[in-house]
Amino acid sequence: MGAVIQISYFLAAALFILGLKRMSSPVTARDGIVWAGAGMLVATVVTFFWHGMSNYLLMILAIAVGSSVAWISGKRVAMTTMPQMIALYNGMGGGAAAAIAAIELLRGTDGHSDATIGLAVVGGLIGTVSFSGSLIAFAKLQGLIKRSIVFPLQQPFNLAILGAAVVIGALLPFQESGGILVFVFFALVLAFGVLMTLPIGGADMPVVISLYNALTGLAVGLEGFVLNNAAMIIAGTVVGAAGSLLTQLMARAMNRSIASVLFGAFGHAPAAEIAGEGGALKPIDADDAGIMMAYSSKVVVVPGYGMAVAQAQHKIWELAELLEERGVRVKFAIHPVAGRMPGHMNVLLAEAGVSYDKIYDLDEINPEFPTVDVALVIGANDVVNPVARTNPQSPIYGMPILNTDQAKNVLVIKRGQGRGFSGIENALFGKSHTRMLYGDAQNMVSKLIQAVKRL
Amino acid sequence: MIEGFTALYIFMLAAFTGYEVIARVPVILHTPLMSGSNFIHGIVLVGAMVALGHAGTGLERAIGFFGVLLASMNAVGGYVVTERMLDMFKSSKGGR
């Protein structure tokens, strides 16, 4: 049976890599997940036949409960809450890696080399940080934790906790049997994951989730070494590397370094310095806005997180189709970090049925803005804030933005007069050619549709 | 079975593989890819099963149970979410 298990693991590892490769192109992406899923199924089934195993009843119970909870929650959640679900499931994986480490460490050093125990400690640390950190990220995106929690001397305090955990972790390989120190170690690391994530602002969450995803992969790979499990080593390491690269790509798209995401809480810049730029906000009603769009030749829709919250993607597509019937050219412009994750808006627009060729990214659409008659900004804020180009004092200075301010007219649908997730004023809203439509995005777009229909 | 330097080589090659696979990916696929790789590290389920299978004491069993529970949520939840996301890409392509 040993050989069958090894062959199956080899097959699973190959299917994971092929699946991931297929997922990196829109044409083959759908097969990719099926391939990877087949690999997972094969690996899981053969593991039941691993030699010398017991506790089958518990195992099957755990799998049955875990799978059904995840299946139901995964099927039920709205597309808009996908980011936090990814964070949640990712945290689960980190927790599982930590649990493996905990069992190995509690069992003590017999039968393991120091190096193996060392890997178990490192994997346990990374997995646990990913576990508690992801849960906090989930809670923040889900709105369970509303604010970024910042207190004086936070960084030194967090570092002290991490330092203590590392010192205790370094002692663990020299213990005869783990005992109480193992618990202290995991408690400290759990606390560190929580404390490290609490001050991070919502705008930075995509980068953080991606980082924790990479960390879980790495932890799984390390525990694979401990358990001598090639499938875990390969799958974990591939995800660790792919996830790290993805994290970098995202951070770069926001013009932020990973270090500044983790250690420089976004809200720190004094808001007062930036406030007061531009003039007063000028509201417009839906009928006028509808007429403005219906009689223009080119409209660019810029969606943001507000569209996701209001589930307005279907209505927006209806509006776009209506405008196109009247001969207006409609394009969708998506900032790399619009929403809570790169590609978040693409997923939602795809759900609504918007075809690919209407969706443009930042580099493609920016040169066009001077020829655009109306830029319709729906629930986007920081990604269209011209302050990123003009004010070096601003925390988002240098971030590439969609240059909607260069369009001839700008319409902004916004729930209230509040600020964006980064907590800074948006200079676009005060411009002389900008008009505000206050209200829930779905509601407001419905009103625009009616206005266009009446013409 | 996997000793010292062999393990290191596997680690290095797997890391390069992961890097290369992702290196040239359109932005629209970043979220599905993150979700897909989130599913793939659900392979931790296999390790959690082995750990629970060899658990002796009650405490080890409890932690092992917890591990398998979490790991199966990672694997199944990761799959369902990724599949749902990618399904929409398919329908939007085929629909028009």
HADDOCK unambig.tbl for C-alpha pairs under 7 A between the chains (distance, minus, plus):
assign (segid A and resid 16 and name CA) (segid B and resid 40 and name CA) 6.66 0.50 0.50
assign (segid A and resid 21 and name CA) (segid B and resid 21 and name CA) 5.51 0.50 0.50
assign (segid A and resid 23 and name CA) (segid B and resid 33 and name CA) 6.43 0.50 0.50
assign (segid A and resid 24 and name CA) (segid B and resid 22 and name CA) 6.69 0.50 0.50
assign (segid A and resid 24 and name CA) (segid B and resid 25 and name CA) 5.60 0.50 0.50
assign (segid A and resid 24 and name CA) (segid B and resid 29 and name CA) 6.67 0.50 0.50
assign (segid A and resid 24 and name CA) (segid B and resid 33 and name CA) 6.84 0.50 0.50
assign (segid A and resid 29 and name CA) (segid B and resid 86 and name CA) 6.58 0.50 0.50
assign (segid A and resid 30 and name CA) (segid B and resid 86 and name CA) 5.39 0.50 0.50
assign (segid A and resid 30 and name CA) (segid B and resid 87 and name CA) 6.51 0.50 0.50
assign (segid A and resid 30 and name CA) (segid B and resid 90 and name CA) 6.92 0.50 0.50
assign (segid A and resid 33 and name CA) (segid B and resid 36 and name CA) 6.68 0.50 0.50
assign (segid A and resid 33 and name CA) (segid B and resid 83 and name CA) 6.58 0.50 0.50
assign (segid A and resid 36 and name CA) (segid B and resid 40 and name CA) 6.99 0.50 0.50
assign (segid A and resid 40 and name CA) (segid B and resid 43 and name CA) 6.48 0.50 0.50
assign (segid A and resid 43 and name CA) (segid B and resid 46 and name CA) 6.98 0.50 0.50
assign (segid A and resid 44 and name CA) (segid B and resid 46 and name CA) 5.78 0.50 0.50
assign (segid A and resid 47 and name CA) (segid B and resid 46 and name CA) 6.32 0.50 0.50
assign (segid A and resid 53 and name CA) (segid B and resid 53 and name CA) 4.40 0.50 0.50
assign (segid A and resid 53 and name CA) (segid B and resid 54 and name CA) 5.57 0.50 0.50
assign (segid A and resid 54 and name CA) (segid B and resid 53 and name CA) 4.74 0.50 0.50
assign (segid A and resid 54 and name CA) (segid B and resid 54 and name CA) 6.38 0.50 0.50
assign (segid A and resid 55 and name CA) (segid B and resid 52 and name CA) 6.85 0.50 0.50
assign (segid A and resid 55 and name CA) (segid B and resid 53 and name CA) 5.49 0.50 0.50
assign (segid A and resid 56 and name CA) (segid B and resid 53 and name CA) 6.93 0.50 0.50
assign (segid A and resid 58 and name CA) (segid B and resid 65 and name CA) 6.51 0.50 0.50
assign (segid A and resid 59 and name CA) (segid B and resid 49 and name CA) 6.69 0.50 0.50
assign (segid A and resid 59 and name CA) (segid B and resid 65 and name CA) 6.55 0.50 0.50
assign (segid A and resid 59 and name CA) (segid B and resid 68 and name CA) 6.80 0.50 0.50
assign (segid A and resid 62 and name CA) (segid B and resid 65 and name CA) 6.04 0.50 0.50
assign (segid A and resid 62 and name CA) (segid B and resid 68 and name CA) 5.90 0.50 0.50
assign (segid A and resid 62 and name CA) (segid B and resid 69 and name CA) 4.66 0.50 0.50
assign (segid A and resid 63 and name CA) (segid B and resid 68 and name CA) 6.37 0.50 0.50
assign (segid A and resid 63 and name CA) (segid B and resid 69 and name CA) 5.72 0.50 0.50
assign (segid A and resid 63 and name CA) (segid B and resid 72 and name CA) 5.61 0.50 0.50
assign (segid A and resid 66 and name CA) (segid B and resid 69 and name CA) 4.81 0.50 0.50
assign (segid A and resid 66 and name CA) (segid B and resid 70 and name CA) 6.53 0.50 0.50
assign (segid A and resid 66 and name CA) (segid B and resid 72 and name CA) 5.35 0.50 0.50
assign (segid A and resid 66 and name CA) (segid B and resid 73 and name CA) 4.83 0.50 0.50
assign (segid A and resid 67 and name CA) (segid B and resid 72 and name CA) 5.49 0.50 0.50
assign (segid A and resid 67 and name CA) (segid B and resid 73 and name CA) 5.39 0.50 0.50
assign (segid A and resid 67 and name CA) (segid B and resid 76 and name CA) 5.60 0.50 0.50
assign (segid A and resid 70 and name CA) (segid B and resid 73 and name CA) 5.04 0.50 0.50
assign (segid A and resid 70 and name CA) (segid B and resid 76 and name CA) 5.95 0.50 0.50
assign (segid A and resid 70 and name CA) (segid B and resid 77 and name CA) 4.63 0.50 0.50
assign (segid A and resid 71 and name CA) (segid B and resid 76 and name CA) 6.07 0.50 0.50
assign (segid A and resid 71 and name CA) (segid B and resid 77 and name CA) 5.74 0.50 0.50
assign (segid A and resid 71 and name CA) (segid B and resid 80 and name CA) 6.53 0.50 0.50
assign (segid A and resid 74 and name CA) (segid B and resid 77 and name CA) 5.44 0.50 0.50
assign (segid A and resid 74 and name CA) (segid B and resid 80 and name CA) 5.68 0.50 0.50
assign (segid A and resid 74 and name CA) (segid B and resid 81 and name CA) 5.62 0.50 0.50
assign (segid A and resid 75 and name CA) (segid B and resid 80 and name CA) 6.58 0.50 0.50
assign (segid A and resid 86 and name CA) (segid B and resid 35 and name CA) 6.13 0.50 0.50
assign (segid A and resid 86 and name CA) (segid B and resid 78 and name CA) 6.92 0.50 0.50
assign (segid A and resid 89 and name CA) (segid B and resid 73 and name CA) 6.41 0.50 0.50
assign (segid A and resid 89 and name CA) (segid B and resid 74 and name CA) 4.58 0.50 0.50
assign (segid A and resid 89 and name CA) (segid B and resid 77 and name CA) 6.18 0.50 0.50
assign (segid A and resid 89 and name CA) (segid B and resid 78 and name CA) 6.34 0.50 0.50
assign (segid A and resid 90 and name CA) (segid B and resid 38 and name CA) 5.92 0.50 0.50
assign (segid A and resid 90 and name CA) (segid B and resid 74 and name CA) 6.15 0.50 0.50
assign (segid A and resid 92 and name CA) (segid B and resid 70 and name CA) 4.75 0.50 0.50
assign (segid A and resid 92 and name CA) (segid B and resid 71 and name CA) 6.14 0.50 0.50
assign (segid A and resid 92 and name CA) (segid B and resid 73 and name CA) 6.66 0.50 0.50
assign (segid A and resid 92 and name CA) (segid B and resid 74 and name CA) 5.51 0.50 0.50
assign (segid A and resid 93 and name CA) (segid B and resid 41 and name CA) 6.95 0.50 0.50
assign (segid A and resid 93 and name CA) (segid B and resid 42 and name CA) 6.00 0.50 0.50
assign (segid A and resid 93 and name CA) (segid B and resid 44 and name CA) 6.74 0.50 0.50
assign (segid A and resid 93 and name CA) (segid B and resid 70 and name CA) 6.26 0.50 0.50
assign (segid A and resid 93 and name CA) (segid B and resid 71 and name CA) 5.22 0.50 0.50
assign (segid A and resid 93 and name CA) (segid B and resid 74 and name CA) 5.26 0.50 0.50
assign (segid A and resid 95 and name CA) (segid B and resid 67 and name CA) 6.81 0.50 0.50
assign (segid A and resid 95 and name CA) (segid B and resid 70 and name CA) 6.62 0.50 0.50
assign (segid A and resid 96 and name CA) (segid B and resid 44 and name CA) 6.77 0.50 0.50
assign (segid A and resid 96 and name CA) (segid B and resid 48 and name CA) 6.58 0.50 0.50
assign (segid A and resid 96 and name CA) (segid B and resid 67 and name CA) 4.20 0.50 0.50
assign (segid A and resid 96 and name CA) (segid B and resid 68 and name CA) 6.69 0.50 0.50
assign (segid A and resid 96 and name CA) (segid B and resid 70 and name CA) 5.55 0.50 0.50
assign (segid A and resid 96 and name CA) (segid B and resid 71 and name CA) 5.30 0.50 0.50
assign (segid A and resid 97 and name CA) (segid B and resid 44 and name CA) 6.45 0.50 0.50
assign (segid A and resid 99 and name CA) (segid B and resid 63 and name CA) 5.91 0.50 0.50
assign (segid A and resid 99 and name CA) (segid B and resid 64 and name CA) 6.52 0.50 0.50
assign (segid A and resid 99 and name CA) (segid B and resid 67 and name CA) 5.16 0.50 0.50
assign (segid A and resid 100 and name CA) (segid B and resid 48 and name CA) 5.92 0.50 0.50
assign (segid A and resid 100 and name CA) (segid B and resid 51 and name CA) 6.13 0.50 0.50
assign (segid A and resid 100 and name CA) (segid B and resid 67 and name CA) 6.80 0.50 0.50
assign (segid A and resid 103 and name CA) (segid B and resid 60 and name CA) 5.74 0.50 0.50
assign (segid A and resid 103 and name CA) (segid B and resid 63 and name CA) 6.91 0.50 0.50
assign (segid A and resid 210 and name CA) (segid B and resid 34 and name CA) 6.76 0.50 0.50
assign (segid A and resid 213 and name CA) (segid B and resid 38 and name CA) 6.16 0.50 0.50
assign (segid A and resid 217 and name CA) (segid B and resid 41 and name CA) 5.46 0.50 0.50
assign (segid A and resid 220 and name CA) (segid B and resid 41 and name CA) 6.71 0.50 0.50
assign (segid A and resid 220 and name CA) (segid B and resid 44 and name CA) 5.84 0.50 0.50
assign (segid A and resid 228 and name CA) (segid B and resid 2 and name CA) 6.35 0.50 0.50
assign (segid A and resid 232 and name CA) (segid B and resid 43 and name CA) 6.05 0.50 0.50
assign (segid A and resid 232 and name CA) (segid B and resid 44 and name CA) 6.33 0.50 0.50
assign (segid A and resid 234 and name CA) (segid B and resid 14 and name CA) 5.62 0.50 0.50
assign (segid A and resid 235 and name CA) (segid B and resid 40 and name CA) 6.50 0.50 0.50
assign (segid A and resid 235 and name CA) (segid B and resid 41 and name CA) 6.22 0.50 0.50
assign (segid A and resid 236 and name CA) (segid B and resid 41 and name CA) 5.53 0.50 0.50
assign (segid A and resid 237 and name CA) (segid B and resid 11 and name CA) 6.43 0.50 0.50
assign (segid A and resid 237 and name CA) (segid B and resid 14 and name CA) 5.76 0.50 0.50
assign (segid A and resid 237 and name CA) (segid B and resid 15 and name CA) 5.54 0.50 0.50
assign (segid A and resid 238 and name CA) (segid B and resid 14 and name CA) 5.22 0.50 0.50
assign (segid A and resid 238 and name CA) (segid B and resid 15 and name CA) 5.24 0.50 0.50
assign (segid A and resid 238 and name CA) (segid B and resid 17 and name CA) 6.32 0.50 0.50
assign (segid A and resid 238 and name CA) (segid B and resid 18 and name CA) 4.12 0.50 0.50
assign (segid A and resid 239 and name CA) (segid B and resid 18 and name CA) 6.21 0.50 0.50
assign (segid A and resid 239 and name CA) (segid B and resid 37 and name CA) 5.66 0.50 0.50
assign (segid A and resid 239 and name CA) (segid B and resid 41 and name CA) 6.67 0.50 0.50
assign (segid A and resid 241 and name CA) (segid B and resid 15 and name CA) 5.08 0.50 0.50
assign (segid A and resid 241 and name CA) (segid B and resid 18 and name CA) 5.12 0.50 0.50
assign (segid A and resid 241 and name CA) (segid B and resid 19 and name CA) 5.39 0.50 0.50
assign (segid A and resid 242 and name CA) (segid B and resid 18 and name CA) 4.53 0.50 0.50
assign (segid A and resid 242 and name CA) (segid B and resid 19 and name CA) 4.90 0.50 0.50
assign (segid A and resid 242 and name CA) (segid B and resid 22 and name CA) 5.78 0.50 0.50
assign (segid A and resid 245 and name CA) (segid B and resid 19 and name CA) 6.50 0.50 0.50
assign (segid A and resid 336 and name CA) (segid B and resid 27 and name CA) 6.74 0.50 0.50
assign (segid A and resid 341 and name CA) (segid B and resid 31 and name CA) 6.40 0.50 0.50
assign (segid A and resid 342 and name CA) (segid B and resid 27 and name CA) 6.52 0.50 0.50
assign (segid A and resid 342 and name CA) (segid B and resid 30 and name CA) 5.79 0.50 0.50
assign (segid A and resid 342 and name CA) (segid B and resid 31 and name CA) 5.87 0.50 0.50
assign (segid A and resid 343 and name CA) (segid B and resid 27 and name CA) 6.05 0.50 0.50
assign (segid A and resid 343 and name CA) (segid B and resid 28 and name CA) 4.42 0.50 0.50
assign (segid A and resid 343 and name CA) (segid B and resid 29 and name CA) 6.20 0.50 0.50
assign (segid A and resid 343 and name CA) (segid B and resid 30 and name CA) 5.76 0.50 0.50
assign (segid A and resid 343 and name CA) (segid B and resid 31 and name CA) 5.32 0.50 0.50
assign (segid A and resid 344 and name CA) (segid B and resid 31 and name CA) 6.43 0.50 0.50
assign (segid A and resid 346 and name CA) (segid B and resid 28 and name CA) 5.87 0.50 0.50
assign (segid A and resid 347 and name CA) (segid B and resid 85 and name CA) 6.71 0.50 0.50
assign (segid A and resid 350 and name CA) (segid B and resid 88 and name CA) 5.91 0.50 0.50
assign (segid A and resid 350 and name CA) (segid B and resid 89 and name CA) 5.97 0.50 0.50
assign (segid A and resid 350 and name CA) (segid B and resid 92 and name CA) 5.73 0.50 0.50
assign (segid A and resid 351 and name CA) (segid B and resid 88 and name CA) 5.30 0.50 0.50
assign (segid A and resid 353 and name CA) (segid B and resid 92 and name CA) 5.29 0.50 0.50
assign (segid A and resid 354 and name CA) (segid B and resid 92 and name CA) 6.87 0.50 0.50
assign (segid A and resid 355 and name CA) (segid B and resid 92 and name CA) 6.00 0.50 0.50
assign (segid A and resid 355 and name CA) (segid B and resid 93 and name CA) 6.86 0.50 0.50
